[in-house]
Amino acid sequence: MSRDWNPATPYRGAEAIEGAIARGVDLDGSPLPTCQLELYRTVMELEAGRPRSGVTKTLRDRIVRIGCKHFPAGELSRLLEEANLSPLTPQETDFFYPRRPDSP
């Protein structure tokens, strides 16, 4: 069972988060601070008005941003190529897969 599941909502994952924010509560039902909700809404309004570069680019960006949490860099890059998307760039690899001080 997902850790972010709450019996008060039928949603899980990102849908549960969005629903909770819309209701102004955390997943455990506790209220979110008004100042945090106001800042979130301000940022989301600005984001909604930003020009878009296309669905495919956004799709790929989301795959990279979230996929890096679940796949090693080489595998994610391979999966992107198999899906006819560009592989990870060196900049994305450096950003999403930073080297630890103890690694070569």
C-alpha positions as CSV (number, residue, x, y, z in Angstrom):
1,M,0.0,0.0,0.0
2,S,1.3,3.5,-0.9
3,R,2.5,5.6,2.0
4,D,0.6,8.7,0.7
5,W,-2.7,6.9,0.6
6,N,-5.4,8.4,2.8
7,P,-8.9,6.7,3.2
8,A,-10.4,10.2,3.0
9,T,-9.5,10.4,-0.7
10,P,-9.9,7.8,-3.5
11,Y,-6.7,9.0,-5.1
12,R,-3.1,7.9,-4.8
13,G,0.2,9.4,-5.8
14,A,0.2,12.7,-7.6
15,E,-3.6,12.9,-7.7
16,A,-3.7,12.5,-3.9
17,I,-1.2,15.4,-3.6
18,E,-3.2,17.7,-5.9
19,G,-6.5,16.9,-4.2
20,A,-5.0,17.6,-0.8
21,I,-3.5,20.9,-1.9
22,A,-6.9,21.9,-3.5
23,R,-8.5,21.1,-0.1
24,G,-5.8,22.9,1.8
25,V,-4.8,19.9,3.9
26,D,-1.9,17.5,4.1
27,L,-2.3,13.8,3.4
28,D,-2.9,13.2,7.1
29,G,-5.8,15.7,7.1
30,S,-3.9,18.5,9.0
31,P,-4.4,22.0,7.5
32,L,-1.6,23.4,5.4
33,P,-0.4,26.9,6.4
34,T,-2.1,29.7,4.5
35,C,1.2,31.3,3.6
36,Q,2.3,28.1,1.9
37,L,-0.9,27.7,0.0
38,E,-0.8,31.3,-1.2
39,L,2.8,31.0,-2.4
40,Y,1.9,27.7,-4.2
41,R,-1.1,29.3,-5.9
42,T,0.9,32.3,-7.0
43,V,3.6,30.1,-8.5
44,M,1.0,27.9,-10.2
45,E,-0.7,30.9,-11.7
46,L,2.6,32.1,-13.1
47,E,3.3,28.7,-14.5
48,A,-0.1,28.5,-16.1
49,G,0.7,31.7,-18.0
50,R,4.1,30.6,-19.2
51,P,4.5,29.9,-22.9
52,R,4.8,26.2,-23.7
53,S,7.3,24.5,-26.0
54,G,5.2,21.5,-26.8
55,V,3.7,18.4,-25.3
56,T,6.5,16.1,-26.4
57,K,9.1,18.3,-24.7
58,T,7.1,18.5,-21.5
59,L,6.4,14.7,-21.6
60,R,10.2,14.0,-21.9
61,D,11.0,16.6,-19.2
62,R,8.6,14.9,-16.8
63,I,9.9,11.4,-17.6
64,V,13.5,12.6,-16.9
65,R,12.6,14.5,-13.7
66,I,10.6,11.6,-12.2
67,G,12.4,8.7,-13.9
68,C,15.7,9.7,-12.4
69,K,14.3,8.7,-9.0
70,H,13.6,5.2,-10.3
71,F,16.2,4.3,-12.9
72,P,20.0,4.5,-13.1
73,A,21.1,7.1,-15.7
74,G,22.2,4.6,-18.3
75,E,18.9,2.7,-18.1
76,L,16.8,5.9,-18.2
77,S,18.7,7.2,-21.2
78,R,18.2,3.8,-23.0
79,L,14.5,3.9,-22.2
80,L,14.2,7.4,-23.6
81,E,15.9,6.4,-26.8
82,E,13.7,3.3,-27.1
83,A,10.7,5.6,-26.8
84,N,12.0,7.8,-29.7
85,L,13.0,10.6,-27.3
86,S,16.4,12.1,-27.0
87,P,18.7,10.4,-24.4
88,L,19.9,12.2,-21.3
89,T,22.2,15.1,-21.9
90,P,25.4,15.5,-20.0
91,Q,23.8,18.4,-18.2
92,E,20.8,16.4,-17.1
93,T,23.0,13.5,-15.9
94,D,25.1,16.0,-13.9
95,F,22.0,17.6,-12.4
96,F,19.9,14.5,-11.7
97,Y,22.7,12.1,-10.9
98,P,25.2,14.1,-8.9
99,R,28.4,12.3,-8.0
100,R,28.9,11.6,-4.3
101,P,32.2,12.9,-2.8
102,D,33.3,9.2,-2.2
103,S,32.7,8.1,-5.8
104,P,35.3,8.3,-8.6
